[in-house]
Amino acid sequence: MDAYSAVRMKIGRLLSLFFIFSSFFLVLSGNVNAAPKPHILKPFASLSKESQECAACHKEKNPSIYAQWGRSKHYGANVGCFECHSADKGDKDAITHEGQLISVIVSPTDCAQCHSAEVDEFTKSHHAKAGQIMGSLDNMLAEVVEGALTFHGESPAAVNGCWQCHGSEVKVLPNGDLDPTTWPNTGIGRINPDGSLGACTACHQRHEFSVEQARRPEACGKCHLGPDHPQKEVYEESKHGINFYANVDRMNLDSAKWIPGEDYDAAPTCATCHMSATRELALTHDVGDRISWTLRPAISEKIDAKSLAAGKEVKSWEARRADMQNVCESCHSKSMIDSFYQQFDSLVNLYNDKFARPGAGLMKFLKENELITAQPFDEKIEWTWFYLWHHEGRRARHGAAMQAPDYTQWHGMYEVAERFYMELIPEFEEILHKAEVAGKKEQAEAGRKMLEEVLSRPEHAWFTGKEPEEVKAARKKAQKEFQRRYLQ
């Protein structure tokens, strides 16, 4: 055998040994592509007899549910299926299942058996009332404009869309089944057959109810995203969101107390700011308890304005803001926090004063003078106005609230301005022209006078060409300097 052949034989033997040992170690360590093993739980003799029977059956029929429950704190506390799903004979949604009276729906009333403080806080919140949307423009769009009453008398667009976030009124059919137009549903403001409001599983996914999962921004992103309330996307653009995703392994999300500055310091999540405890504040399930502005309506107002106008005693917007600032102080100096709120307030006031109040006034004028019909969304200007405040205006305000400059500017105020000047005003003027042709000269003249008053304000002077000459000159100078910088 020549030297070359001998070397090849040695290399072949070494490769064979390598593959043998590699296979041996793979067997020892387990195949990384193998299917996961079933979740093995300790014996559950401490469970109630009823829950033992449930678990024994569901272990075979629904192994994923069984495994999720096995990872939960409920399992560790001997809280089983029956403790949550048991029902009383008079309950509207009670059914007999395997000899036991149960309810498919676990409502906040059921959760309150152990979590009464959390349920009390939630019931006071705006979340709990989210299901009361039947008279809203949003629901009218889904029921009428987008949809038709073709699914057992309801609109599929509303059933599959609006109600899955806001919550539906869960109805029980005469035979005891849950109405498929209203169930399944985990909307945050679900109206349950027992009269309670809300669905704890909107945030705490069953059957594991992981606090880690509920603290992540994705939990809120089920509903708080999209063109009209993009809080999740806004958060992801912000420095807070960037830091969270970069440092999620240091967030200590499964901590029992989860105090910023003690248990984690990388970034806040939605839960940090709106719910979680600080060194001074207790945890709350009222997610609006620290919000000072309401950014939902066409014109923003302080969160307590309507309640105070109705003579109700409520937590003031100043107190709510102080609590939110307490959260901020876990990471930021007081001077920085104060300056941020000045910036935020200035944007909301700009939006309100320059576009929202004038726009709302123009639309009110058209309605009151019957220059447009009473039916919503049957005329172009109503869509224009809706986009301006419901989509673009909200994006601008949410962007400023959560420090996302692109949402404040290009997805927000830029689009608000374009919609106002290039669509709303021309459409308003066209309606006045048609009214005049139709013999409604008095109304048309009143409308023109109103529009002239709006556009005569200093903030609209650029549009009417009435800016002071010194302002124009300063802008031209700045433009020349900018161009020179990029031409060099």
Secondary structure as GFF3:
##gff-version 3
##sequence-region A 1 488
A	DSSP	alpha_helix	3	29	.	.	.	ID=ss1
A	DSSP	alpha_helix	49	61	.	.	.	ID=ss2
A	DSSP	alpha_helix	63	70	.	.	.	ID=ss3
A	DSSP	alpha_helix	73	76	.	.	.	ID=ss4
A	DSSP	alpha_helix	81	85	.	.	.	ID=ss5
A	DSSP	beta_strand	94	97	.	.	.	ID=ss6
A	DSSP	beta_strand	100	103	.	.	.	ID=ss7
A	DSSP	alpha_helix	108	111	.	.	.	ID=ss8
A	DSSP	alpha_helix	116	124	.	.	.	ID=ss9
A	DSSP	three_ten_helix	127	129	.	.	.	ID=ss10
A	DSSP	alpha_helix	137	140	.	.	.	ID=ss11
A	DSSP	pi_helix	141	145	.	.	.	ID=ss12
A	DSSP	alpha_helix	156	157	.	.	.	ID=ss13
A	DSSP	pi_helix	158	162	.	.	.	ID=ss14
A	DSSP	alpha_helix	163	166	.	.	.	ID=ss15
A	DSSP	three_ten_helix	200	202	.	.	.	ID=ss16
A	DSSP	alpha_helix	211	215	.	.	.	ID=ss17
A	DSSP	alpha_helix	217	221	.	.	.	ID=ss18
A	DSSP	alpha_helix	231	237	.	.	.	ID=ss19
A	DSSP	alpha_helix	239	246	.	.	.	ID=ss20
A	DSSP	three_ten_helix	248	250	.	.	.	ID=ss21
A	DSSP	alpha_helix	270	274	.	.	.	ID=ss22
A	DSSP	beta_strand	293	294	.	.	.	ID=ss23
A	DSSP	beta_strand	301	302	.	.	.	ID=ss24
A	DSSP	alpha_helix	305	309	.	.	.	ID=ss25
A	DSSP	alpha_helix	317	328	.	.	.	ID=ss26
A	DSSP	alpha_helix	334	350	.	.	.	ID=ss27
A	DSSP	pi_helix	351	356	.	.	.	ID=ss28
A	DSSP	alpha_helix	357	368	.	.	.	ID=ss29
A	DSSP	alpha_helix	380	386	.	.	.	ID=ss30
A	DSSP	pi_helix	387	393	.	.	.	ID=ss31
A	DSSP	alpha_helix	394	401	.	.	.	ID=ss32
A	DSSP	alpha_helix	405	408	.	.	.	ID=ss33
A	DSSP	pi_helix	409	413	.	.	.	ID=ss34
A	DSSP	alpha_helix	414	419	.	.	.	ID=ss35
A	DSSP	pi_helix	420	424	.	.	.	ID=ss36
A	DSSP	alpha_helix	425	437	.	.	.	ID=ss37
A	DSSP	alpha_helix	441	455	.	.	.	ID=ss38
A	DSSP	three_ten_helix	458	460	.	.	.	ID=ss39
A	DSSP	alpha_helix	461	464	.	.	.	ID=ss40
A	DSSP	alpha_helix	469	487	.	.	.	ID=ss41
###
